[in-house]
């Protein structure tokens, strides 16, 4: 792990907006569950894709093709961890139009050339939409406005390892929340530049197997 100390922490303030919508007022289906590192709904139930895996992930057309291998590698990390496919990439299709992440029924990876000025410390963001305890959609934004990313070799000391970002964001896609207590979790909030974080910790593995 090579970290240029002269750089301050480049934070991945990877916000997981609480956009769950509980449309039924009919109460929980289960007893309150242990969270296993997952986001929980208001009834204390873990929120995940349940049996609707693998999740199909689409790529927006503004996403650089030379960066796609980083996404593929990160998907493979989670699929290998689970022992089955949790995420699949829709390889032959690119979502056209302006990059405008929104709830539209498709889970899309966006490469954003603009970013909110008051959130410049965010390297990426995943928005998860769910109903009851089941995720329906998750969109990933990569902040290309404020950061430079690399696949294999950094060009400068501040470059950020894109596969590491995707391993973390895909954890959010699958329903995991931040974990800053456990050493080595890929769900730790912060990632410094030129740092690799692509190895799933034992706890991350145990957690993901609670749901998948
Ligand atoms: Zn995050």
Boltz pocket constraint, residues with backbone or C-beta under 6 A from the ligand:
constraints:
  - pocket:
      binder: B
      contacts: [[A, 12], [A, 13], [A, 14], [A, 15], [A, 16], [A, 168], [A, 172], [A, 178], [A, 187], [A, 188], [A, 189]]
      max_distance: 6.0
